[in-house]
Amino acid sequence: MAAMESGADLFVVCKHCGSEVSPYVTECPYCGNRLRRRAPKLPRPDDPPPRREARSRARDWSALRPWATLTLVAAGAALYVLVHAEPEIYLKAAILGPLRGDWWRLLSAPFVYANGGYAFVALVTLAIFGTLVERSNGPAVMLALFFGAAVAGGLVELALGRPPIAAGANGAALALLAAWAVPQLQRARAGDLPAGDLIGAAAIGLLLFAVPAVVAEASWLAGVIGLLVGAAVGAGVSAFAREA
């Protein structure tokens, strides 16, 4: 469904007959084609401003540079160079067996890579979907999702991995991808156009999810946990937006 916007939707265009019709109808009055499952709620003059509008007035994240995402990507790239200059850094930062009290490795492991191809795929995915999540929800949400998924994936790897091995941000990057993709999928199911390329996102996700099959340091358990965490956050964000 194509929509023309200037602050609010003025009309929608019926895919079947091309007629311009009101955005508040569910069926085209000219040809009867189904436009959407239910009409949007009509605002009343005495309604309080939606929470989403209040948030956007308070701060328009999309107008800002995604500094938090850029910092995470830069840290991963810098540590990749440092690890190859001084391999001891990798041994001290990655999860390579039981932690034995070194719990800080749960936070350092997502930033170290031994394999260049893995580093490239993970950091590109982080750059793309971290930016999208940060511009939609702000840096605090993006950082909480990145570190939450990374720590959760590391803990599951420690509990179930034989032996536990985890390095790099495949789980955290997949969490960000899923957090962006779930609301887009829900928009598509509701008959609206998604705000991005879902097929491209799926291809990137499959590539990153397959990395552990060829790179030992990438944990497939962390990848699964990242997808689940990101999907849960994305569904929550989508539900909150609908309520607003």
C-alpha positions in Angstrom: 0.0 0.0 0.0 1.5 3.3 -1.0 1.0 6.2 1.3 1.5 9.9 0.8 2.5 11.7 4.0 2.8 15.3 5.2 2.8 15.0 8.9 -0.2 12.6 8.7 -1.5 10.3 6.0 -3.8 12.3 3.7 -4.9 9.2 1.6 -3.8 5.7 0.6 -3.8 4.3 -2.9 -5.6 1.1 -3.6 -3.3 -1.5 -5.1 -6.1 -3.0 -7.1 -7.7 0.0 -8.9 -5.3 2.8 -8.1 -7.9 5.0 -6.5 -7.1 7.5 -3.7 -9.1 6.7 -0.7 -9.3 7.7 3.0 -6.8 6.1 5.3 -9.6 5.4 7.8 -11.4 2.8 5.7 -10.7 -0.9 5.5 -12.0 -1.6 2.0 -11.8 0.4 -1.2 -15.2 2.0 -1.9 -14.5 1.9 -5.7 -13.5 -1.8 -6.2 -14.1 -3.4 -2.8 -10.4 -4.5 -2.4 -9.4 -5.2 1.2 -6.9 -2.5 2.3 -6.2 -3.4 5.9 -7.7 -5.5 8.6 -9.0 -2.6 10.7 -9.2 1.1 10.3 -6.8 3.3 12.4 -8.2 4.9 15.5 -9.6 8.4 14.9 -8.0 11.0 17.2 -10.3 13.1 19.4 -9.5 16.8 20.2 -9.4 16.1 23.9 -7.0 13.1 23.6 -3.6 13.6 25.2 -0.7 13.5 22.8 0.6 10.0 22.1 3.6 8.8 24.1 5.4 8.3 20.8 4.9 11.9 19.8 6.1 13.1 23.2 9.2 11.0 22.9 9.9 12.2 19.3 9.4 15.8 20.5 11.7 15.3 23.4 14.5 13.9 21.2 14.6 12.9 17.6 17.1 10.1 17.6 17.1 9.7 13.8 18.6 13.2 13.4 21.6 12.3 15.5 24.7 10.3 14.6 24.7 6.8 16.0 27.7 7.4 18.3 27.1 4.4 20.5 27.0 2.0 17.5 30.1 3.7 16.0 32.0 3.3 19.3 31.2 -0.4 19.5 32.3 -1.0 15.9 35.4 1.0 16.4 36.3 -0.9 19.6 35.9 -4.2 17.8 38.0 -3.1 14.9 40.7 -1.7 17.1 40.9 -4.8 19.3 41.1 -7.0 16.2 44.3 -5.1 15.2 45.6 -5.2 18.7 45.0 -9.0 19.1 47.0 -9.7 16.0 49.8 -7.5 17.3 49.7 -9.0 20.8 47.9 -12.4 20.9 48.0 -12.4 24.7 45.1 -9.9 24.7 42.9 -12.5 23.0 43.7 -15.1 25.6 42.9 -12.7 28.4 39.7 -11.3 26.9 37.9 -14.3 25.2 35.9 -17.0 26.9 38.2 -20.0 26.5 37.0 -22.6 29.0 35.6 -21.9 32.6 36.0 -18.3 33.7 37.5 -19.2 37.2 36.5 -15.9 38.6 37.2 -13.8 35.4 33.6 -12.7 35.0 34.7 -9.6 33.2 35.3 -11.8 30.1 31.6 -11.8 29.6 31.9 -8.1 28.6 35.3 -8.3 26.9 34.7 -11.4 24.7 32.3 -9.7 22.2 35.1 -7.3 21.2 37.9 -9.7 20.4 38.3 -11.7 17.2 41.0 -14.1 15.9 39.3 -14.7 12.5 39.2 -11.7 10.1 36.2 -12.9 8.1 34.2 -13.4 11.2 35.2 -10.0 12.5 34.1 -8.4 9.2 30.6 -10.0 9.1 29.9 -9.4 12.7 31.0 -5.8 12.7 29.2 -4.9 9.5 26.0 -6.5 10.9 26.5 -4.5 14.1 27.1 -1.3 12.2 23.9 -1.7 10.1 21.4 -2.9 12.7 22.9 -1.2 15.7 22.4 2.1 13.7 18.8 1.2 12.9 18.0 0.3 16.5 19.8 3.3 18.0 18.1 5.8 15.6 14.7 4.2 16.4 15.0 3.8 20.2 18.1 5.7 21.3 21.6 4.7 22.4 20.6 3.4 25.8 18.3 0.7 24.3 20.9 -0.3 21.7 23.6 -0.6 24.3 21.4 -2.5 26.8 20.4 -4.9 24.0 24.0 -5.4 22.8 25.5 -6.1 26.2 22.4 -8.0 27.5 22.5 -10.4 24.6 26.3 -10.8 24.8 26.3 -11.6 28.5 23.3 -13.9 28.2 24.9 -15.8 25.3 28.2 -16.0 27.2 26.4 -17.5 30.3 24.6 -20.1 28.2 27.9 -21.0 26.4 29.5 -21.4 29.8 26.7 -23.6 31.0 26.3 -25.8 28.0 29.5 -25.5 25.9 31.9 -28.5 25.9 34.3 -26.8 26.3 32.9 -23.3 26.5 34.4 -21.1 23.8 33.0 -17.7 22.8 34.5 -14.6 21.2 33.2 -11.9 18.9 29.8 -10.3 18.7 27.7 -12.8 16.6 25.1 -13.1 19.4 24.8 -9.4 20.1 24.7 -8.5 16.4 22.0 -11.1 15.8 20.0 -9.6 18.7 20.1 -6.2 17.1 19.1 -7.6 13.7 16.1 -9.4 15.3 15.1 -6.4 17.3 14.9 -4.4 14.1 13.3 -7.1 12.0 10.5 -8.2 14.3 8.6 -4.9 14.2 9.1 -4.8 10.4 7.6 -8.3 10.0 4.6 -7.3 12.1 4.1 -4.2 10.0 4.2 -6.4 6.8 1.7 -8.8 8.4 -0.7 -5.9 9.1 -0.6 -4.8 5.5 1.9 -1.9 5.9 5.1 -1.6 4.0 8.2 -2.4 6.1 10.8 0.3 6.6 13.7 -1.8 5.2 14.8 -4.8 3.2 13.6 -7.9 5.1 15.1 -10.3 2.6 18.5 -8.6 2.8 18.3 -8.7 6.6 17.4 -12.4 6.5 20.4 -13.1 4.2 22.8 -11.3 6.6 21.3 -13.1 9.6 21.7 -16.5 8.0 25.3 -15.7 7.1 26.1 -14.7 10.6 24.2 -17.6 12.1 26.2 -20.0 9.9 29.6 -18.6 11.0 30.0 -20.9 14.0 30.0 -23.9 11.6 33.4 -22.8 10.2 34.8 -20.5 12.9 35.4 -22.2 16.3 35.5 -19.0 18.3 31.9 -18.0 17.3 29.4 -19.6 19.6 26.2 -21.0 18.0 24.6 -21.0 21.4 25.3 -17.2 21.7 23.8 -16.8 18.3 20.6 -18.6 19.3 20.3 -16.6 22.5 20.9 -13.4 20.7 18.1 -14.1 18.2 15.7 -14.9 21.0 16.6 -11.8 23.1 16.4 -9.5 20.1 13.1 -11.0 19.0 11.6 -10.5 22.4 12.8 -6.9 22.6 11.6 -6.2 19.1 8.1 -7.6 19.9 8.0 -5.5 23.1 9.0 -2.3 21.2 6.4 -3.0 18.6 3.6 -3.6 21.2 4.6 -0.4 23.0 4.4 1.5 19.7 1.0 0.2 19.0 -0.3 1.2 22.4 1.1 4.7 21.9 
